């Protein structure tokens, strides 16, 4: 499944009027495909030109290579 998303500004602006945080909305059908649900804890990794979100489940192996 692929959907184009927007990183929306989030939080307070700094003294220069700039945001330093964003949020990303994921629909529950996208979470279901990924084996996740609203409220699950996740690991977020930042790699060269990628943001990787993986369920933080003690029973699953954490993928390190992408």
mmCIF file as Biopython writes it, N, C-alpha, C and O atoms, coordinates in Angstrom:
data_model
#
loop_
_atom_site.group_PDB
_atom_site.id
_atom_site.type_symbol
_atom_site.label_atom_id
_atom_site.label_alt_id
_atom_site.label_comp_id
_atom_site.label_asym_id
_atom_site.label_entity_id
_atom_site.label_seq_id
_atom_site.pdbx_PDB_ins_code
_atom_site.Cartn_x
_atom_site.Cartn_y
_atom_site.Cartn_z
_atom_site.occupancy
_atom_site.B_iso_or_equiv
_atom_site.auth_seq_id
_atom_site.auth_asym_id
_atom_site.pdbx_PDB_model_num
ATOM 1   N N  . UNK A ? 1  ? 0.852  -1.172  0.000  1.0 0.0 1  A 1 
ATOM 2   C CA . UNK A ? 1  ? 0.000  0.000   0.000  1.0 0.0 1  A 1 
ATOM 3   C C  . UNK A ? 1  ? 0.901  1.240   0.000  1.0 0.0 1  A 1 
ATOM 4   O O  . UNK A ? 1  ? 1.845  1.325   0.786  1.0 0.0 1  A 1 
ATOM 5   N N  . UNK A ? 2  ? 0.615  2.168   -0.857 1.0 0.0 2  A 1 
ATOM 6   C CA . UNK A ? 2  ? 1.366  3.425   -0.915 1.0 0.0 2  A 1 
ATOM 7   C C  . UNK A ? 2  ? 0.379  4.580   -0.989 1.0 0.0 2  A 1 
ATOM 8   O O  . UNK A ? 2  ? -0.519 4.599   -1.831 1.0 0.0 2  A 1 
ATOM 9   N N  . UNK A ? 3  ? 0.560  5.526   -0.106 1.0 0.0 3  A 1 
ATOM 10  C CA . UNK A ? 3  ? -0.236 6.750   -0.132 1.0 0.0 3  A 1 
ATOM 11  C C  . UNK A ? 3  ? 0.694  7.926   0.111  1.0 0.0 3  A 1 
ATOM 12  O O  . UNK A ? 3  ? 1.572  7.866   0.973  1.0 0.0 3  A 1 
ATOM 13  N N  . UNK A ? 4  ? 0.503  8.984   -0.641 1.0 0.0 4  A 1 
ATOM 14  C CA . UNK A ? 4  ? 1.293  10.192  -0.443 1.0 0.0 4  A 1 
ATOM 15  C C  . UNK A ? 4  ? 0.757  10.920  0.788  1.0 0.0 4  A 1 
ATOM 16  O O  . UNK A ? 4  ? -0.453 11.102  0.927  1.0 0.0 4  A 1 
ATOM 17  N N  . UNK A ? 5  ? 1.654  11.334  1.676  1.0 0.0 5  A 1 
ATOM 18  C CA . UNK A ? 5  ? 1.280  12.003  2.916  1.0 0.0 5  A 1 
ATOM 19  C C  . UNK A ? 5  ? 2.008  13.335  3.029  1.0 0.0 5  A 1 
ATOM 20  O O  . UNK A ? 5  ? 2.997  13.577  2.337  1.0 0.0 5  A 1 
ATOM 21  N N  . UNK A ? 6  ? 1.509  14.188  3.902  1.0 0.0 6  A 1 
ATOM 22  C CA . UNK A ? 6  ? 2.134  15.475  4.186  1.0 0.0 6  A 1 
ATOM 23  C C  . UNK A ? 6  ? 2.625  15.475  5.630  1.0 0.0 6  A 1 
ATOM 24  O O  . UNK A ? 6  ? 1.900  15.069  6.538  1.0 0.0 6  A 1 
ATOM 25  N N  . UNK A ? 7  ? 3.848  15.930  5.836  1.0 0.0 7  A 1 
ATOM 26  C CA . UNK A ? 7  ? 4.347  16.134  7.192  1.0 0.0 7  A 1 
ATOM 27  C C  . UNK A ? 7  ? 3.819  17.488  7.658  1.0 0.0 7  A 1 
ATOM 28  O O  . UNK A ? 7  ? 4.306  18.536  7.234  1.0 0.0 7  A 1 
ATOM 29  N N  . UNK A ? 8  ? 2.825  17.451  8.530  1.0 0.0 8  A 1 
ATOM 30  C CA . UNK A ? 8  ? 2.138  18.667  8.972  1.0 0.0 8  A 1 
ATOM 31  C C  . UNK A ? 8  ? 2.853  19.289  10.171 1.0 0.0 8  A 1 
ATOM 32  O O  . UNK A ? 8  ? 3.271  18.573  11.081 1.0 0.0 8  A 1 
ATOM 33  N N  . UNK A ? 9  ? 3.000  20.638  10.179 1.0 0.0 9  A 1 
ATOM 34  C CA . UNK A ? 9  ? 3.652  21.290  11.314 1.0 0.0 9  A 1 
ATOM 35  C C  . UNK A ? 9  ? 2.904  21.006  12.607 1.0 0.0 9  A 1 
ATOM 36  O O  . UNK A ? 9  ? 1.678  20.888  12.621 1.0 0.0 9  A 1 
ATOM 37  N N  . UNK A ? 10 ? 3.666  20.900  13.695 1.0 0.0 10 A 1 
ATOM 38  C CA . UNK A ? 10 ? 3.067  20.542  14.974 1.0 0.0 10 A 1 
ATOM 39  C C  . UNK A ? 10 ? 3.807  21.255  16.102 1.0 0.0 10 A 1 
ATOM 40  O O  . UNK A ? 10 ? 5.003  21.527  15.994 1.0 0.0 10 A 1 
ATOM 41  N N  . UNK A ? 11 ? 3.102  21.550  17.168 1.0 0.0 11 A 1 
ATOM 42  C CA . UNK A ? 11 ? 3.724  22.146  18.341 1.0 0.0 11 A 1 
ATOM 43  C C  . UNK A ? 11 ? 3.867  23.651  18.223 1.0 0.0 11 A 1 
ATOM 44  O O  . UNK A ? 11 ? 3.322  24.292  17.323 1.0 0.0 11 A 1 
ATOM 45  N N  . UNK A ? 12 ? 4.609  24.177  19.152 1.0 0.0 12 A 1 
ATOM 46  C CA . UNK A ? 12 ? 4.800  25.629  19.230 1.0 0.0 12 A 1 
ATOM 47  C C  . UNK A ? 12 ? 5.876  26.088  18.246 1.0 0.0 12 A 1 
ATOM 48  O O  . UNK A ? 12 ? 6.788  25.340  17.893 1.0 0.0 12 A 1 
ATOM 49  N N  . UNK A ? 13 ? 5.738  27.335  17.819 1.0 0.0 13 A 1 
ATOM 50  C CA . UNK A ? 13 ? 6.760  27.956  16.981 1.0 0.0 13 A 1 
ATOM 51  C C  . UNK A ? 13 ? 7.841  28.548  17.878 1.0 0.0 13 A 1 
ATOM 52  O O  . UNK A ? 13 ? 7.577  28.932  19.017 1.0 0.0 13 A 1 
ATOM 53  N N  . UNK A ? 14 ? 9.069  28.615  17.345 1.0 0.0 14 A 1 
ATOM 54  C CA . UNK A ? 14 ? 10.145 29.249  18.112 1.0 0.0 14 A 1 
ATOM 55  C C  . UNK A ? 14 ? 10.067 30.766  17.984 1.0 0.0 14 A 1 
ATOM 56  O O  . UNK A ? 14 ? 9.124  31.294  17.395 1.0 0.0 14 A 1 
ATOM 57  N N  . UNK A ? 15 ? 11.037 31.454  18.525 1.0 0.0 15 A 1 
ATOM 58  C CA . UNK A ? 15 ? 11.016 32.919  18.503 1.0 0.0 15 A 1 
ATOM 59  C C  . UNK A ? 15 ? 11.097 33.501  17.094 1.0 0.0 15 A 1 
ATOM 60  O O  . UNK A ? 15 ? 10.755 34.664  16.881 1.0 0.0 15 A 1 
ATOM 61  N N  . UNK A ? 16 ? 11.555 32.687  16.123 1.0 0.0 16 A 1 
ATOM 62  C CA . UNK A ? 16 ? 11.607 33.125  14.725 1.0 0.0 16 A 1 
ATOM 63  C C  . UNK A ? 16 ? 10.363 32.714  13.937 1.0 0.0 16 A 1 
ATOM 64  O O  . UNK A ? 16 ? 10.284 32.938  12.729 1.0 0.0 16 A 1 
ATOM 65  N N  . UNK A ? 17 ? 9.393  32.113  14.628 1.0 0.0 17 A 1 
ATOM 66  C CA . UNK A ? 17 ? 8.167  31.701  13.964 1.0 0.0 17 A 1 
ATOM 67  C C  . UNK A ? 17 ? 8.282  30.396  13.203 1.0 0.0 17 A 1 
ATOM 68  O O  . UNK A ? 17 ? 7.449  30.106  12.344 1.0 0.0 17 A 1 
ATOM 69  N N  . UNK A ? 18 ? 9.310  29.597  13.506 1.0 0.0 18 A 1 
ATOM 70  C CA . UNK A ? 18 ? 9.542  28.329  12.816 1.0 0.0 18 A 1 
ATOM 71  C C  . UNK A ? 18 ? 9.073  27.149  13.668 1.0 0.0 18 A 1 
ATOM 72  O O  . UNK A ? 18 ? 9.204  27.156  14.892 1.0 0.0 18 A 1 
ATOM 73  N N  . UNK A ? 19 ? 8.521  26.130  12.987 1.0 0.0 19 A 1 
ATOM 74  C CA . UNK A ? 19 ? 8.178  24.872  13.652 1.0 0.0 19 A 1 
ATOM 75  C C  . UNK A ? 19 ? 9.402  23.965  13.663 1.0 0.0 19 A 1 
ATOM 76  O O  . UNK A ? 19 ? 10.256 24.044  12.780 1.0 0.0 19 A 1 
ATOM 77  N N  . UNK A ? 20 ? 9.474  23.102  14.676 1.0 0.0 20 A 1 
ATOM 78  C CA . UNK A ? 20 ? 10.562 22.131  14.745 1.0 0.0 20 A 1 
ATOM 79  C C  . UNK A ? 20 ? 10.048 20.716  14.924 1.0 0.0 20 A 1 
ATOM 80  O O  . UNK A ? 20 ? 10.831 19.791  15.143 1.0 0.0 20 A 1 
ATOM 81  N N  . UNK A ? 21 ? 8.738  20.540  14.832 1.0 0.0 21 A 1 
ATOM 82  C CA . UNK A ? 21 ? 8.112  19.226  14.948 1.0 0.0 21 A 1 
ATOM 83  C C  . UNK A ? 21 ? 7.051  19.086  13.863 1.0 0.0 21 A 1 
ATOM 84  O O  . UNK A ? 21 ? 6.486  20.069  13.384 1.0 0.0 21 A 1 
ATOM 85  N N  . UNK A ? 22 ? 6.800  17.836  13.493 1.0 0.0 22 A 1 
ATOM 86  C CA . UNK A ? 22 ? 5.725  17.539  12.540 1.0 0.0 22 A 1 
ATOM 87  C C  . UNK A ? 22 ? 4.945  16.335  13.056 1.0 0.0 22 A 1 
ATOM 88  O O  . UNK A ? 22 ? 5.400  15.617  13.946 1.0 0.0 22 A 1 
ATOM 89  N N  . UNK A ? 23 ? 3.772  16.129  12.486 1.0 0.0 23 A 1 
ATOM 90  C CA . UNK A ? 23 ? 3.045  14.893  12.737 1.0 0.0 23 A 1 
ATOM 91  C C  . UNK A ? 23 ? 2.607  14.315  11.403 1.0 0.0 23 A 1 
ATOM 92  O O  . UNK A ? 23 ? 2.547  15.008  10.388 1.0 0.0 23 A 1 
ATOM 93  N N  . UNK A ? 24 ? 2.307  13.043  11.436 1.0 0.0 24 A 1 
ATOM 94  C CA . UNK A ? 24 ? 1.914  12.298  10.242 1.0 0.0 24 A 1 
ATOM 95  C C  . UNK A ? 24 ? 0.663  11.509  10.592 1.0 0.0 24 A 1 
ATOM 96  O O  . UNK A ? 24 ? 0.668  10.725  11.542 1.0 0.0 24 A 1 
ATOM 97  N N  . UNK A ? 25 ? -0.400 11.707  9.840  1.0 0.0 25 A 1 
ATOM 98  C CA . UNK A ? 25 ? -1.643 10.980  10.092 1.0 0.0 25 A 1 
ATOM 99  C C  . UNK A ? 25 ? -1.651 9.676   9.312  1.0 0.0 25 A 1 
ATOM 100 O O  . UNK A ? 25 ? -1.443 9.662   8.098  1.0 0.0 25 A 1 
ATOM 101 N N  . UNK A ? 26 ? -1.894 8.576   10.023 1.0 0.0 26 A 1 
ATOM 102 C CA . UNK A ? 26 ? -2.032 7.258   9.400  1.0 0.0 26 A 1 
ATOM 103 C C  . UNK A ? 26 ? -3.437 6.755   9.706  1.0 0.0 26 A 1 
ATOM 104 O O  . UNK A ? 26 ? -3.881 6.789   10.853 1.0 0.0 26 A 1 
ATOM 105 N N  . UNK A ? 27 ? -4.129 6.291   8.677  1.0 0.0 27 A 1 
ATOM 106 C CA . UNK A ? 27 ? -5.475 5.758   8.850  1.0 0.0 27 A 1 
ATOM 107 C C  . UNK A ? 27 ? -5.377 4.351   9.433  1.0 0.0 27 A 1 
ATOM 108 O O  . UNK A ? 27 ? -4.380 3.658   9.230  1.0 0.0 27 A 1 
ATOM 109 N N  . UNK A ? 28 ? -6.412 3.933   10.156 1.0 0.0 28 A 1 
ATOM 110 C CA . UNK A ? 28 ? -6.373 2.623   10.790 1.0 0.0 28 A 1 
ATOM 111 C C  . UNK A ? 28 ? -6.226 1.483   9.790  1.0 0.0 28 A 1 
ATOM 112 O O  . UNK A ? 28 ? -5.681 0.438   10.145 1.0 0.0 28 A 1 
ATOM 113 N N  . UNK A ? 29 ? -6.695 1.647   8.541  1.0 0.0 29 A 1 
ATOM 114 C CA . UNK A ? 29 ? -6.494 0.577   7.560  1.0 0.0 29 A 1 
ATOM 115 C C  . UNK A ? 29 ? -5.019 0.437   7.193  1.0 0.0 29 A 1 
ATOM 116 O O  . UNK A ? 29 ? -4.561 -0.666  6.895  1.0 0.0 29 A 1 
ATOM 117 N N  . UNK A ? 30 ? -4.271 1.535   7.210  1.0 0.0 30 A 1 
ATOM 118 C CA . UNK A ? 30 ? -2.829 1.475   6.972  1.0 0.0 30 A 1 
ATOM 119 C C  . UNK A ? 30 ? -2.133 0.767   8.136  1.0 0.0 30 A 1 
ATOM 120 O O  . UNK A ? 30 ? -1.225 -0.038  7.927  1.0 0.0 30 A 1 
ATOM 121 N N  . UNK A ? 31 ? -2.563 1.070   9.353  1.0 0.0 31 A 1 
ATOM 122 C CA . UNK A ? 31 ? -1.997 0.405   10.516 1.0 0.0 31 A 1 
ATOM 123 C C  . UNK A ? 31 ? -2.282 -1.090  10.500 1.0 0.0 31 A 1 
ATOM 124 O O  . UNK A ? 31 ? -1.413 -1.893  10.841 1.0 0.0 31 A 1 
ATOM 125 N N  . UNK A ? 32 ? -3.491 -1.466  10.107 1.0 0.0 32 A 1 
ATOM 126 C CA . UNK A ? 32 ? -3.872 -2.873  10.045 1.0 0.0 32 A 1 
ATOM 127 C C  . UNK A ? 32 ? -2.982 -3.637  9.077  1.0 0.0 32 A 1 
ATOM 128 O O  . UNK A ? 32 ? -2.522 -4.734  9.392  1.0 0.0 32 A 1 
ATOM 129 N N  . UNK A ? 33 ? -2.737 -3.070  7.903  1.0 0.0 33 A 1 
ATOM 130 C CA . UNK A ? 33 ? -1.861 -3.710  6.916  1.0 0.0 33 A 1 
ATOM 131 C C  . UNK A ? 33 ? -0.468 -3.923  7.504  1.0 0.0 33 A 1 
ATOM 132 O O  . UNK A ? 33 ? 0.189  -4.921  7.206  1.0 0.0 33 A 1 
ATOM 133 N N  . UNK A ? 34 ? -0.015 -2.980  8.344  1.0 0.0 34 A 1 
ATOM 134 C CA . UNK A ? 34 ? 1.314  -3.063  8.953  1.0 0.0 34 A 1 
ATOM 135 C C  . UNK A ? 34 ? 1.325  -3.921  10.227 1.0 0.0 34 A 1 
ATOM 136 O O  . UNK A ? 34 ? 2.369  -4.078  10.859 1.0 0.0 34 A 1 
ATOM 137 N N  . UNK A ? 35 ? 0.181  -4.466  10.598 1.0 0.0 35 A 1 
ATOM 138 C CA . UNK A ? 35 ? 0.103  -5.281  11.809 1.0 0.0 35 A 1 
ATOM 139 C C  . UNK A ? 35 ? 0.131  -4.448  13.079 1.0 0.0 35 A 1 
ATOM 140 O O  . UNK A ? 35 ? 0.570  -4.919  14.128 1.0 0.0 35 A 1 
ATOM 141 N N  . UNK A ? 36 ? -0.333 -3.225  12.984 1.0 0.0 36 A 1 
ATOM 142 C CA . UNK A ? 36 ? -0.334 -2.308  14.134 1.0 0.0 36 A 1 
ATOM 143 C C  . UNK A ? 36 ? -1.749 -1.826  14.411 1.0 0.0 36 A 1 
ATOM 144 O O  . UNK A ? 36 ? -2.666 -2.031  13.617 1.0 0.0 36 A 1 
ATOM 145 N N  . UNK A ? 37 ? -1.899 -1.176  15.571 1.0 0.0 37 A 1 
ATOM 146 C CA . UNK A ? 37 ? -3.194 -0.608  15.942 1.0 0.0 37 A 1 
ATOM 147 C C  . UNK A ? 37 ? -2.955 0.735   16.622 1.0 0.0 37 A 1 
ATOM 148 O O  . UNK A ? 37 ? -1.858 1.016   17.104 1.0 0.0 37 A 1 
ATOM 149 N N  . UNK A ? 38 ? -3.986 1.549   16.654 1.0 0.0 38 A 1 
ATOM 150 C CA . UNK A ? 38 ? -3.913 2.844   17.334 1.0 0.0 38 A 1 
ATOM 151 C C  . UNK A ? 38 ? -3.519 2.607   18.787 1.0 0.0 38 A 1 
ATOM 152 O O  . UNK A ? 38 ? -4.112 1.766   19.464 1.0 0.0 38 A 1 
ATOM 153 N N  . UNK A ? 39 ? -2.529 3.338   19.263 1.0 0.0 39 A 1 
ATOM 154 C CA . UNK A ? 39 ? -2.049 3.215   20.636 1.0 0.0 39 A 1 
ATOM 155 C C  . UNK A ? 39 ? -0.832 2.325   20.802 1.0 0.0 39 A 1 
ATOM 156 O O  . UNK A ? 39 ? -0.232 2.305   21.877 1.0 0.0 39 A 1 
ATOM 157 N N  . UNK A ? 40 ? -0.446 1.576   19.751 1.0 0.0 40 A 1 
ATOM 158 C CA . UNK A ? 40 ? 0.752  0.732   19.830 1.0 0.0 40 A 1 
ATOM 159 C C  . UNK A ? 40 ? 1.998  1.595   19.990 1.0 0.0 40 A 1 
ATOM 160 O O  . UNK A ? 40 ? 2.061  2.715   19.484 1.0 0.0 40 A 1 
ATOM 161 N N  . UNK A ? 41 ? 2.982  1.062   20.698 1.0 0.0 41 A 1 
ATOM 162 C CA . UNK A ? 41 ? 4.284  1.712   20.773 1.0 0.0 41 A 1 
ATOM 163 C C  . UNK A ? 41 ? 5.093  1.302   19.548 1.0 0.0 41 A 1 
ATOM 164 O O  . UNK A ? 41 ? 4.999  0.165   19.084 1.0 0.0 41 A 1 
ATOM 165 N N  . UNK A ? 42 ? 5.883  2.230   19.032 1.0 0.0 42 A 1 
ATOM 166 C CA . UNK A ? 42 ? 6.679  1.964   17.832 1.0 0.0 42 A 1 
ATOM 167 C C  . UNK A ? 42 ? 8.102  2.479   18.020 1.0 0.0 42 A 1 
ATOM 168 O O  . UNK A ? 42 ? 8.366  3.349   18.851 1.0 0.0 42 A 1 
ATOM 169 N N  . UNK A ? 43 ? 9.013  1.916   17.223 1.0 0.0 43 A 1 
ATOM 170 C CA . UNK A ? 43 ? 10.352 2.455   17.081 1.0 0.0 43 A 1 
ATOM 171 C C  . UNK A ? 43 ? 10.352 3.297   15.813 1.0 0.0 43 A 1 
ATOM 172 O O  . UNK A ? 43 ? 9.778  2.895   14.801 1.0 0.0 43 A 1 
ATOM 173 N N  . UNK A ? 44 ? 10.989 4.460   15.860 1.0 0.0 44 A 1 
ATOM 174 C CA . UNK A ? 44 ? 11.111 5.316   14.683 1.0 0.0 44 A 1 
ATOM 175 C C  . UNK A ? 44 ? 12.591 5.485   14.401 1.0 0.0 44 A 1 
ATOM 176 O O  . UNK A ? 44 ? 13.346 5.972   15.243 1.0 0.0 44 A 1 
ATOM 177 N N  . UNK A ? 45 ? 12.999 5.074   13.200 1.0 0.0 45 A 1 
ATOM 178 C CA . UNK A ? 45 ? 14.392 5.183   12.792 1.0 0.0 45 A 1 
ATOM 179 C C  . UNK A ? 45 ? 14.512 6.165   11.644 1.0 0.0 45 A 1 
ATOM 180 O O  . UNK A ? 45 ? 13.655 6.227   10.763 1.0 0.0 45 A 1 
ATOM 181 N N  . UNK A ? 46 ? 15.582 6.923   11.671 1.0 0.0 46 A 1 
ATOM 182 C CA . UNK A ? 46 ? 15.852 7.847   10.582 1.0 0.0 46 A 1 
ATOM 183 C C  . UNK A ? 46 ? 17.134 7.386   9.904  1.0 0.0 46 A 1 
ATOM 184 O O  . UNK A ? 46 ? 18.180 7.273   10.543 1.0 0.0 46 A 1 
ATOM 185 N N  . UNK A ? 47 ? 17.043 7.123   8.616  1.0 0.0 47 A 1 
ATOM 186 C CA . UNK A ? 47 ? 18.182 6.703   7.798  1.0 0.0 47 A 1 
ATOM 187 C C  . UNK A ? 47 ? 18.310 7.679   6.644  1.0 0.0 47 A 1 
ATOM 188 O O  . UNK A ? 47 ? 17.505 8.602   6.516  1.0 0.0 47 A 1 
ATOM 189 N N  . UNK A ? 48 ? 19.302 7.484   5.813  1.0 0.0 48 A 1 
ATOM 190 C CA . UNK A ? 48 ? 19.485 8.336   4.639  1.0 0.0 48 A 1 
ATOM 191 C C  . UNK A ? 48 ? 18.202 8.374   3.815  1.0 0.0 48 A 1 
ATOM 192 O O  . UNK A ? 48 ? 17.817 7.376   3.206  1.0 0.0 48 A 1 
ATOM 193 N N  . UNK A ? 49 ? 17.549 9.521   3.800  1.0 0.0 49 A 1 
ATOM 194 C CA . UNK A ? 49 ? 16.333 9.758   3.010  1.0 0.0 49 A 1 
ATOM 195 C C  . UNK A ? 49 ? 15.176 8.832   3.354  1.0 0.0 49 A 1 
ATOM 196 O O  . UNK A ? 49 ? 14.297 8.623   2.518  1.0 0.0 49 A 1 
ATOM 197 N N  . UNK A ? 50 ? 15.149 8.270   4.565  1.0 0.0 50 A 1 
ATOM 198 C CA . UNK A ? 50 ? 14.067 7.367   4.958  1.0 0.0 50 A 1 
ATOM 199 C C  . UNK A ? 50 ? 13.693 7.587   6.416  1.0 0.0 50 A 1 
ATOM 200 O O  . UNK A ? 50 ? 14.542 7.905   7.249  1.0 0.0 50 A 1 
ATOM 201 N N  . UNK A ? 51 ? 12.410 7.412   6.711  1.0 0.0 51 A 1 
ATOM 202 C CA . UNK A ? 51 ? 11.921 7.321   8.077  1.0 0.0 51 A 1 
ATOM 203 C C  . UNK A ? 51 ? 11.250 5.960   8.172  1.0 0.0 51 A 1 
ATOM 204 O O  . UNK A ? 51 ? 10.352 5.655   7.388  1.0 0.0 51 A 1 
ATOM 205 N N  . UNK A ? 52 ? 11.677 5.141   9.127  1.0 0.0 52 A 1 
ATOM 206 C CA . UNK A ? 52 ? 11.187 3.769   9.249  1.0 0.0 52 A 1 
ATOM 207 C C  . UNK A ? 52 ? 10.437 3.651   10.578 1.0 0.0 52 A 1 
ATOM 208 O O  . UNK A ? 52 ? 10.966 4.009   11.630 1.0 0.0 52 A 1 
ATOM 209 N N  . UNK A ? 53 ? 9.209  3.150   10.521 1.0 0.0 53 A 1 
ATOM 210 C CA . UNK A ? 53 ? 8.387  2.959   11.712 1.0 0.0 53 A 1 
ATOM 211 C C  . UNK A ? 53 ? 8.165  1.466   11.871 1.0 0.0 53 A 1 
ATOM 212 O O  . UNK A ? 53 ? 7.675  0.807   10.954 1.0 0.0 53 A 1 
ATOM 213 N N  . UNK A ? 54 ? 8.525  0.926   13.034 1.0 0.0 54 A 1 
ATOM 214 C CA . UNK A ? 54 ? 8.376  -0.504  13.295 1.0 0.0 54 A 1 
ATOM 215 C C  . UNK A ? 54 ? 7.729  -0.697  14.658 1.0 0.0 54 A 1 
ATOM 216 O O  . UNK A ? 54 ? 8.062  0.001   15.616 1.0 0.0 54 A 1 
ATOM 217 N N  . UNK A ? 55 ? 6.808  -1.641  14.741 1.0 0.0 55 A 1 
ATOM 218 C CA . UNK A ? 55 ? 6.133  -1.932  15.993 1.0 0.0 55 A 1 
ATOM 219 C C  . UNK A ? 55 ? 7.151  -2.316  17.059 1.0 0.0 55 A 1 
ATOM 220 O O  . UNK A ? 55 ? 8.050  -3.114  16.797 1.0 0.0 55 A 1 
ATOM 221 N N  . UNK A ? 56 ? 7.019  -1.758  18.253 1.0 0.0 56 A 1 
ATOM 222 C CA . UNK A ? 56 ? 7.916  -2.044  19.369 1.0 0.0 56 A 1 
ATOM 223 C C  . UNK A ? 56 ? 7.341  -3.203  20.165 1.0 0.0 56 A 1 
ATOM 224 O O  . UNK A ? 56 ? 6.746  -3.010  21.225 1.0 0.0 56 A 1 
ATOM 225 N N  . UNK A ? 57 ? 7.524  -4.403  19.646 1.0 0.0 57 A 1 
ATOM 226 C CA . UNK A ? 57 ? 6.978  -5.608  20.257 1.0 0.0 57 A 1 
ATOM 227 C C  . UNK A ? 57 ? 8.138  -6.464  20.757 1.0 0.0 57 A 1 
ATOM 228 O O  . UNK A ? 57 ? 9.048  -6.786  19.992 1.0 0.0 57 A 1 
ATOM 229 N N  . UNK A ? 58 ? 8.109  -6.832  22.030 1.0 0.0 58 A 1 
ATOM 230 C CA . UNK A ? 58 ? 9.194  -7.614  22.608 1.0 0.0 58 A 1 
ATOM 231 C C  . UNK A ? 58 ? 9.360  -8.972  21.937 1.0 0.0 58 A 1 
ATOM 232 O O  . UNK A ? 58 ? 10.457 -9.530  21.943 1.0 0.0 58 A 1 
ATOM 233 N N  . UNK A ? 59 ? 8.289  -9.514  21.359 1.0 0.0 59 A 1 
ATOM 234 C CA . UNK A ? 59 ? 8.343  -10.842 20.758 1.0 0.0 59 A 1 
ATOM 235 C C  . UNK A ? 59 ? 8.897  -10.833 19.335 1.0 0.0 59 A 1 
ATOM 236 O O  . UNK A ? 59 ? 9.221  -11.893 18.799 1.0 0.0 59 A 1 
ATOM 237 N N  . UNK A ? 60 ? 9.012  -9.664  18.715 1.0 0.0 60 A 1 
ATOM 238 C CA . UNK A ? 60 ? 9.475  -9.594  17.339 1.0 0.0 60 A 1 
ATOM 239 C C  . UNK A ? 60 ? 10.919 -9.116  17.283 1.0 0.0 60 A 1 
ATOM 240 O O  . UNK A ? 60 ? 11.376 -8.357  18.138 1.0 0.0 60 A 1 
ATOM 241 N N  . UNK A ? 61 ? 11.621 -9.576  16.263 1.0 0.0 61 A 1 
ATOM 242 C CA . UNK A ? 61 ? 12.986 -9.109  16.042 1.0 0.0 61 A 1 
ATOM 243 C C  . UNK A ? 61 ? 12.953 -7.690  15.523 1.0 0.0 61 A 1 
ATOM 244 O O  . UNK A ? 61 ? 12.108 -7.334  14.701 1.0 0.0 61 A 1 
ATOM 245 N N  . UNK A ? 62 ? 13.879 -6.884  16.009 1.0 0.0 62 A 1 
ATOM 246 C CA . UNK A ? 62 ? 13.999 -5.514  15.522 1.0 0.0 62 A 1 
ATOM 247 C C  . UNK A ? 62 ? 14.850 -5.538  14.265 1.0 0.0 62 A 1 
ATOM 248 O O  . UNK A ? 62 ? 15.987 -6.010  14.285 1.0 0.0 62 A 1 
ATOM 249 N N  . UNK A ? 63 ? 14.304 -5.033  13.181 1.0 0.0 63 A 1 
ATOM 250 C CA . UNK A ? 63 ? 15.046 -4.985  11.922 1.0 0.0 63 A 1 
ATOM 251 C C  . UNK A ? 63 ? 15.979 -3.789  11.946 1.0 0.0 63 A 1 
ATOM 252 O O  . UNK A ? 63 ? 15.559 -2.657  12.190 1.0 0.0 63 A 1 
ATOM 253 N N  . UNK A ? 64 ? 17.257 -4.057  11.687 1.0 0.0 64 A 1 
ATOM 254 C CA . UNK A ? 64 ? 18.246 -2.988  11.708 1.0 0.0 64 A 1 
ATOM 255 C C  . UNK A ? 64 ? 18.723 -2.613  10.311 1.0 0.0 64 A 1 
ATOM 256 O O  . UNK A ? 64 ? 19.187 -1.493  10.096 1.0 0.0 64 A 1 
ATOM 257 N N  . UNK A ? 65 ? 18.616 -3.523  9.374  1.0 0.0 65 A 1 
ATOM 258 C CA . UNK A ? 65 ? 19.113 -3.278  8.022  1.0 0.0 65 A 1 
ATOM 259 C C  . UNK A ? 65 ? 17.946 -2.949  7.093  1.0 0.0 65 A 1 
ATOM 260 O O  . UNK A ? 65 ? 17.002 -3.730  6.978  1.0 0.0 65 A 1 
ATOM 261 N N  . UNK A ? 66 ? 18.011 -1.806  6.440  1.0 0.0 66 A 1 
ATOM 262 C CA . UNK A ? 66 ? 16.974 -1.402  5.498  1.0 0.0 66 A 1 
ATOM 263 C C  . UNK A ? 66 ? 17.607 -0.913  4.233  1.0 0.0 66 A 1 
ATOM 264 O O  . UNK A ? 66 ? 16.904 -0.523  3.301  1.0 0.0 66 A 1 
#
